[in-house]
Amino acid sequence: MSEAGVRRLCAANLLRGCSVLLAATAPRFFLDGFSVLGTPLTWLCACSVSVSALSVVLNAALGPSPPPRRGSLAHKVGFLKCCMYFLMSFGRAFLSLNTFLFAVLLSTFTTLQCLCVLGPNIQAWIRVFSKNGAMSIWDNNLQITTVCSVLGAWFGAFPIPLDWDRPWQVWPISCSLGATFGYLAGLIIAPLWIHWNRKQLTYKSR
Amino acid sequence: MRLRSGVFASSCLLVEALGVALFLRGFFPLPVRSLPRSEARREPPAEPAPPGSGTVSNWTKIPPPLFKKVVLVLIDALRDDFVFGPKGKQFMPYTTQVVEKGTSHSFIAEAKPPTVTMPRIKALMTGSIPGFIDIIVNLNSPALLEDNLIWQAKTAGKRIIFYGDDTWVKLFPKHFVEYDGTTSFFVSDFTEVDDNVTRHLDRVLKREDWDILILHYLGLDHIGHVTGPNSILVGPKLREMDNILKKIHISLLSKEGGAAPPNLLVVCGDHGMSETGSHGGSSEEEVHTPLLFISSAFEKRNGPFSQPKVVQQTDLATTLAVGLGLPISKNSVGNLILPIVGGKTMREQLRFLHLNGFQLSRLLQENTPAYEKDPGYEHFKIAEKSHGNWIKLYLDGNNSEVLLNLGKKVLKQYLKALKTLSSSLSKQVAQYDMYSMMVGTVIVLEVLFLLLLITPKALSRRAEFEVPLSPPLFSLLFYLTCLTLCAVHVIVCTSAEGLCYFCSMSWWTAAAVMVLISALMCGILSAVGKILQNSRPPVKNPVVSNSSWSEVDILILAGTVGHVLSLGASSFIEEEHQTWYFLINTLCLALCQELCRNHFLLKEGDSQHSITLKQNFDNVKETYECKNIDITAPDDSKLGKVTATDEFLKGSDKWISLASPWIILICCRLLRSLNQTGVQWAHRPDFGHWLTSSEHKSELSFLAAISLVMIFILVQRKCSLVSKIAMALGLLGVYSYRAAIGNIVFPWQHDSKDISKGITEARFVYVFVLGIVFTGTKDLLKSQVISADCGVRSTGLWEVYSGLVLLAALLLRPHNLPVLVFCLLIQTMMTKYIWRPLKFDAAQITIMHYWFGQAFFYFQGNSNGIATVDVSAGFVGLDSYVEIPAIFLTAFATYAGPLLWAIHLLCYLSSEVSRNSSAMGHGCFCYALVRSVPVAVYIILVTGLRYHLFIWSVFSPKLLYEGMHVLITAGVCLFFTAMDQNRSRRGQD
C-alpha cells in the first residue's frame, strides 16, 4: 500500500461522487421540469448512465491492476461474460419499469464496480466478499461501497409503508435515494477507513 | 429449587398472560356510562326564553310526531355503492328511481369501527358509540340497559314489531309486541334467513295495529362473508331487497291520507363490507353505508342527482326520535339530520335543534368537569341566546323576510354547535381503567425483566439454574412491598369513583395479585444482585469475544429490535406484514451469504482446518497412546462428523443447498401475491381473489387438489403406515367437504346446485385428525413410559404435527391451501439444506421459526384488523353455533401459521440427536422471550398513545391479537415443557 495508491483512490472516489451529484443536477439544464423527485425515472437513468460511464472510463484510465494481456478472443469472451453478469444482476426486475430502473441503478453501484475491478472471476468475488479477503485498497474500497449501497437501499425501504403521502415514499424512489446516499457515504467512508487502519492493513498476495 | 429453562419460561408466560388479560380488561372497559334509566325521564327543556321578563314561551312539551308509521329496513352489510353505485342502478331499479326522482333524502352514514353487527345496532338505536369490547361480548349479547330509541318508543306506547337477526331480541327483550328472530350464526345460509323475515311481511303490512316495524335482513352479509362483494350472488340478493322495498313503499303510500301525518320508510345498513367480503375494520368500504329516508312528507327531488352527503350513523337515533316525537336518548352523540325536518316551519326546526343541543350539552356536563370551556358548549349557549331573541321577534308578530333570514342564521349557529358538541363527546367515549392497566403492565414488565435477566443462565449448556425461593420470600423487603402495595390498593379503590375492574375483584384475589407482584419484584432484585456479584471478578473473561457475532446474529437482533420499535407507528402496525416479509427476505439473503461462505470459502480453509484438526487429533492420540489410554472412540466420532459435513457439501446437494434460499425467496414472493392484506395496498388485485371469484371455480379446484396431494407427499415421509393412510383419507375428506359446501367442484360434477353444509364430510375429517393426533400421543406416551429410543418420540411428535396440518387443511379456505404447501416445503428445505449444514444453535433456529411463523400469519391473509378473522372456520362441521369449539376452531385457523411453525420447531429440535439435551429448553425459553418483548413494549406504547386518533381502529385490534398470541404461545410453551420433561426424565434414567 502506497501513499500514491491511496491518493489515486481518493481521486477516483471524488470523481464518482461528482458524477452522482452531476447526474442529479445537470439534466436540469437540458430538460424542462427535471428534478430528482419530480421525474425520478429520468434521474435514475441519468444516474446509472453517468456512474457506469465513469466507472468504465476510470477502469480503463487508472485501472488498479494492469489489464490482463490476453488474446482478443479471451478479451471478447470476458467482455461478454461481464455483460451477462451485469444483466443477471438485474434479477426479476423486468416486471415493471420502476423496478427495472432501480435494479439498473443498484447494479451500477455494486455489480458494475465489482466487474470493473475484479473482472468475471467468481473466485475473486467470493474472496473479496468474505472476511479478511481483501488484497488491495481497491478491494477494500469495493467492499465498503457495495455494502453501503446495499444497506442504503435496504434502509430506504423503511418509510414506504408510512402514510405520510410524500412523493419520495413511493417505490422505488426511497430505495434509490437510499442506495445513492449509501453509495456516496461508502465513497467517503472507504478512504477514511483505509487511512484509519493503514497500520493494520497488510495485504498478502497469493 | 432448581428449575429448567423450559419450565421457567412457561410459568413466566402464564403469569404474563394473566397480566395481559388484566391490562385488556382495563383497556376495554365495559360501557357502563349511563345513569340508571329511571333518572332518564327528565322533563324536556322548554324553548329558550326570550330576553326580558314577562314573555315566556309556552311551548314546553315535546313536539308531536312528524310521522305516523315508521318502517326501518336494516340490510346487514349494505355498502353504499350497492345502492348509489353501478350495482344499485343495475340491481335496485326501484330504489334508484326513488333516490333520484322520488320523495326521499339519501345520505351516506359513516359507521364507527368496530364494524360488527351488535355494536352497530347499539349505535343506531342509542346514538352512542359503543366501546370496542362489544366485539368480544358480541357473541352473547346481553340486554341493552342504556337509554335507547326502542325503550323510549315502548314507554311512549308505540307498538313495535321486529323480524330478523335475533341479536335485536336479545338486546331488547320484551320490547316488541311481535317478533321472530333468526339466528345469524350459520354463515353459509343465504336464503332462509331472509325468507324468515319476508314471510311475515304481507300479513303485517295489511294490519294497522303497529307503529314501528323493524326488519333486519342478514342474507347479504352472509353472501359477503362467504363469497365476497363481487360474487354473482350479490345481484339477485339486491334485487330481492329492491322488491321488498318496493312492496313496503307502495303499501305505506296506500295507507296514507286524511289528516294523519305521513309514513316514513328508512333503509340503512349496519356496516359495509370490505373487498374480501368481511367487516370489522375501518376501511372506507366497511364504514360507508347508505341511509335513505323515503316519505311523502318530503319534497320531490328535481334536478340532477348529486353524491349524497356524509352523516354519522349515530345521527339516525336522534333523527328518528325527533320524527317520532320521542325524547332523544340520553347518551346519544348524534346530530339531527336537518333535511328530514326541512318541511316544517322555522320555529319547529329551531325547536328540534334546541332539543338536540340541550341533550348533547347535558351529556357533556355529566362527563366533563370543565364543560363550560368546551367550544361546543359555548357555541350552543350563543345559539340559544339568539334563538331566544328570535322567539321574541316571532312572538311580537314580526313575520317578515328579516325573521326568516335571522332564523336561518340561528339555524346555522345551532348546527355548528351540534357538530362541535358531538365531536368533543365522541372523543370522550374512551374511558380507561388506568389502575387495572397499570397493574397489568407492572406484571408484564416484571416478567419481561425476569426473563431478560435470567437469559445468560437459561441459555447456558445445562439449561438449568438455581432459583432461590426462600431468601426473597422471607426477606423483609418482600413483606414491606406486599404491605405497601395493599395499602396503595386500598387507597386507590376507596378514592376512585367506581369503574375499576381490579377494585371490583374480591379482596383475596387482589391480595394474591399483590403478593405475586412483590414476589416477582424480589425475584428480579435477587437476580440483579447475583449478576452484580458475579460480574465483580470477571476480569478474566472480557465481554465474551465480540467477534463471535455472525451476520445472522446481528440480523436477528436488529430485526427483533426494529420490529418492536416499529409498533409505535400506526402505519407500521397496519402494514406489519410488510415488516415480516422484509425481515424474512433479508434473513434468506443472510442465510444465502452464510451458505456461500460455508461452501466456497471454507473449502480451502476447511481443508487446512481439518488437516490441522487431524494433526491435533493425531498429536492428542499420540500423547494419549503414550499414556496408554484408549480414546479412539470419541476421536473417531469427532473426525467422522467433520468428514461427514465435508461429504455433505459435495455433489448435487451442494447446489440444491446453495439454491434453497433463492427457492424460499421465490416461494415467499408467490405467497405474497396470494393474499393482499393490510390497509394501504389491500385493494390491489391478488391471486386469492382471482381464485375465489365464481368464474374460476375449476382452477381453484385444480389448485386445491394439487395442494392436497403436495401436502400428503410432504407430510407422509416421517409418519407410520397407519397415519399415512389416515392422512390420505383425511385429505380426501377435506376435498369432498369443500366440494360439498360448493367452494370447489369435482371434475365429474358440472352443476353445483346441491350445496349442503358438509357436516358429514367435515366430521369425517375430524375423526382422522383425532385419530392421527391420538396415534402420535400414544407414541409419545410409549416413549415416555418404556423409554424407547428417540425415534419413536420424534415419530410421535411428527404425527401430532401432521394431525394439526390436516386440521389446518380442513379449516383454511381452499385458496389458502398453497400457503400450507409452501409452509411444509420451506420447513423441509430449511431443515435439510440450511439448518443442518450450517449448525445453528437452538436459539437462532427458534427465532427463525418465530419469524417465519409471523410471516405465515400474514401470508394466510390475516392482518391486524378484526375484519380478516375468518369466522366461518368456527362453523366447519357444526350444525349450529356452539361456543367453545367455534372459538377454538377460529383461533386455530387464524393462528395456523405461527402454531404450525412452533410445533415444527419442537419436532426439529427433538429429532436432532446430535444436539445436547438442553436444546429444547433453550428453544422454549427463546420462544417465550421473543414473544414477551413485543407484548411488553406494545402495552406501554398503547398506554402512552391511548388518546391517539387511531387508537380504536389500529391499535386496539392489534392489542387483541397480541393478547391472543400470548395465550397461544403459553400453550405452545407448556407443550414444549411437557416434551422436555420426558426427555430429561429419560436422560436421568
HADDOCK unambig.tbl for C-alpha pairs under 7 A between the chains (distance, minus, plus):
assign (segid A and resid 161 and name CA) (segid B and resid 571 and name CA) 6.28 0.50 0.50
assign (segid A and resid 161 and name CA) (segid B and resid 572 and name CA) 6.38 0.50 0.50
assign (segid A and resid 161 and name CA) (segid B and resid 575 and name CA) 6.34 0.50 0.50
assign (segid A and resid 162 and name CA) (segid B and resid 571 and name CA) 5.07 0.50 0.50
assign (segid A and resid 162 and name CA) (segid B and resid 572 and name CA) 6.49 0.50 0.50
assign (segid A and resid 163 and name CA) (segid B and resid 571 and name CA) 6.04 0.50 0.50
